[in-house]
Amino acid sequence: MSLPDDAVEARAQGWRTLAALHARIEDQLERALQREHELSVSEYTVLDVLARQDGFHLRMTQLANAVVLSQSATTRLVSRLEDRGLLQRYLCPTDRRGIYTEVTAAGQALLAEARPTHDRTLSRALADAEELPELAPLVGALARLTEVS
């Protein structure tokens, strides 16, 4: 069963609006994180995802899924962060085929420094987007998703 043309166009317009909001926010985050902490959004996301895990580590495949990158892109990103001393990899003690990635103390410290920049920039980017009539409904929907009941 196919959608009527107007429904297809509405869905496509919704997707374009969501993509525009994402691009605006990611651009502002990228500039702020690079300028203040020499981190990309992807690097920040990897550190953040790992730091939120019990034990500060994940298998590489889990990390790739969590940050929505391909396995090869995740490996390259982890290698860059490892070269900077922010992450380390090690073999899973119970399954020698598995590789864990773990945040180092230096990575935790950089993340702690960068988190306020990230959060402040995200708040400002959402507030700016809320001023635009085409993006305001999406910003409102995001706010409703995060409301505590």
Secondary structure, DSSP 8 states (H G I E B T S, - for coil): ----HHHHHHHHHHHHHHHHHHHHHHHHHHHHHHHHHS--HHHHHHHHHHHTSGGGEEEHHHHHHHHT--HHHHHHHHHHHHHTTSEEEEE-SS-TT-EEEEE-HHHHHHHHHHHHHHHHHHHHHHHHHHTSTTTHHHHHHHHHHH---
